[in-house]
Amino acid sequence: MADKLNLYGKAFDSRLLVGTALYPSPAIMRESVAASGAEIITLSLRRQSPAQQQGKMLWDYIQESGCQLLPNTAGCKTPKEVVALAEMSREIFGTDWLKLEVIGDDYNLQPDPFGLIEAARELVQRGFKVLPYCTDDLVVCRRLLDVGCEVLMPWGSPIGTGRGLMNKYNLQTLRERLPDVPLIIDAGIGAPSQACEAMELGFDAVLLNTAIARAQNPVLMAGAFRLAVESGRAARNAGLMLKRQTASPSTPTLDMPFWQQAVSEGEKA
Amino acid sequence: MQLMVNGEAITIQPGGKTVECLLQQLGYQGETFAVALNGDFVARDTYGEVALNEGDSVDIVAPVVGG
C-alpha cells in the first residue's frame, strides 16, 4: 500500500513542505523546490505598488509549479488581521488552504495560542482548511482540533533558529496522544538529521524554509532534506529498536574460538 | 479626497468614489492583487460598489515569497 500523506482529503507522495523565501535568487528557489520533491509550498501577501513586478513573476512560477499552495498569515498578530489576509489569499491564490500564523511575541516569533484558537474558529466557519503553526502544548492542540482544524503544525523550535526539536517530550506526547491527527513539524529545523529525527518520532511531515534557502548550496541541501525525510519515514514504518542501558553483542558469542583456552588460562592463574 | 494607500497618504482626483476608481487611477491591472479597506477584505466583484470616504485606509497586496 502506498504510504501517502493525507491532508484535508488530498494525498501527497512527498512529506517535505518547503517555503519559498530567503533564496539567493528566484531561479535557485525554483530549482531548490524541485530538488526537494515538495508538493506543497508556502507563500504570502504583502503590500505592492503597480510598478513592482515581483508579484507577477512569482505568480507565473506558481502557475507552472503544479504544487498545492499554502499561503501563510505571517506577521499577523490579531484574529482580525488574519481573517482579512486569509480572505485576500483565498481570492488571489484560489485555494482555501491556509497556514495560520498568529504571532504572540516578536522576539521568538512564538505563536499566540489564544489568538490562534479564536482565528482558527472563525476561519473554519468561513470554509478555510486551516493548518495552524502552533506550539507543542497538548491542550492548545486539542482546542485547535475542537474548533475544526484537521491538521496541526507544532514548532520544532522558533522560526529561523535551526535548533531542531527543542522539546522532544512534548512532541512525543503530541504524537502519542493524537495518533490519528496529521502532525507536521513546522519551523526550527536546521539540518537534515533533525528532519529525519522528526520523522522517526512519527511526525507525518516536515515544513521548513531557512535551512534550505540559507545553505551555501540550496539545491544540494534541498535534495539532502528530501532523502532525510524519506529515510526517517521509512525508519518509522520499519520500527526502531528499543534503547538499552547495557551493551549487547551483535556477533554470535557461541563457538567463539579461543574461548576454552582463555578459560583454561584463567583457571591456571 | 485624502486616503492612506499602503501606508502612504495620497490625494485622489474628484470622481474616485469607489475602490474600482482608485485602482484605475493608481494603475492596478490584472488579478494578482487583493484589497482591504480599513482592515476588512474587499471582494473583487464588489470593487465597483464599495465607496471610499475621506481618510480611509486601503491596503493593496500581491503574492510574495513566504515561509
Boltz contact constraints between the chains, C-beta under 6 A:
constraints:
  - contact:
      token1: [A, 19]
      token2: [B, 67]
      max_distance: 6.0
  - contact:
      token1: [A, 20]
      token2: [B, 65]
      max_distance: 6.0
  - contact:
      token1: [A, 21]
      token2: [B, 65]
      max_distance: 6.0
  - contact:
      token1: [A, 21]
      token2: [B, 66]
      max_distance: 6.0
  - contact:
      token1: [A, 21]
      token2: [B, 67]
      max_distance: 6.0
  - contact:
      token1: [A, 42]
      token2: [B, 66]
      max_distance: 6.0
  - contact:
      token1: [A, 42]
      token2: [B, 67]
      max_distance: 6.0
  - contact:
      token1: [A, 43]
      token2: [B, 63]
      max_distance: 6.0
  - contact:
      token1: [A, 43]
      token2: [B, 66]
      max_distance: 6.0
  - contact:
      token1: [A, 44]
      token2: [B, 64]
      max_distance: 6.0
  - contact:
      token1: [A, 44]
      token2: [B, 66]
      max_distance: 6.0
  - contact:
      token1: [A, 45]
      token2: [B, 61]
      max_distance: 6.0
  - contact:
      token1: [A, 46]
      token2: [B, 61]
      max_distance: 6.0
  - contact:
      token1: [A, 46]
      token2: [B, 64]
      max_distance: 6.0
  - contact:
      token1: [A, 47]
      token2: [B, 6]
      max_distance: 6.0
  - contact:
      token1: [A, 47]
      token2: [B, 61]
      max_distance: 6.0
  - contact:
      token1: [A, 48]
      token2: [B, 62]
      max_distance: 6.0
  - contact:
      token1: [A, 50]
      token2: [B, 27]
      max_distance: 6.0
  - contact:
      token1: [A, 50]
      token2: [B, 28]
      max_distance: 6.0
  - contact:
      token1: [A, 55]
      token2: [B, 32]
      max_distance: 6.0
  - contact:
      token1: [A, 55]
      token2: [B, 62]
      max_distance: 6.0
  - contact:
      token1: [A, 55]
      token2: [B, 63]
      max_distance: 6.0
  - contact:
      token1: [A, 56]
      token2: [B, 32]
      max_distance: 6.0
  - contact:
      token1: [A, 58]
      token2: [B, 63]
      max_distance: 6.0
  - contact:
      token1: [A, 59]
      token2: [B, 32]
      max_distance: 6.0
  - contact:
      token1: [A, 59]
      token2: [B, 63]
      max_distance: 6.0
  - contact:
      token1: [A, 72]
      token2: [B, 66]
      max_distance: 6.0
  - contact:
      token1: [A, 74]
      token2: [B, 66]
      max_distance: 6.0
  - contact:
      token1: [A, 84]
      token2: [B, 36]
      max_distance: 6.0
  - contact:
      token1: [A, 84]
      token2: [B, 39]
      max_distance: 6.0
  - contact:
      token1: [A, 84]
      token2: [B, 40]
      max_distance: 6.0
  - contact:
      token1: [A, 84]
      token2: [B, 41]
      max_distance: 6.0
  - contact:
      token1: [A, 87]
      token2: [B, 41]
      max_distance: 6.0
  - contact:
      token1: [A, 88]
      token2: [B, 34]
      max_distance: 6.0
  - contact:
      token1: [A, 88]
      token2: [B, 41]
      max_distance: 6.0
  - contact:
      token1: [A, 88]
      token2: [B, 61]
      max_distance: 6.0
  - contact:
      token1: [A, 91]
      token2: [B, 34]
      max_distance: 6.0
  - contact:
      token1: [A, 92]
      token2: [B, 34]
      max_distance: 6.0
  - contact:
      token1: [A, 209]
      token2: [B, 67]
      max_distance: 6.0
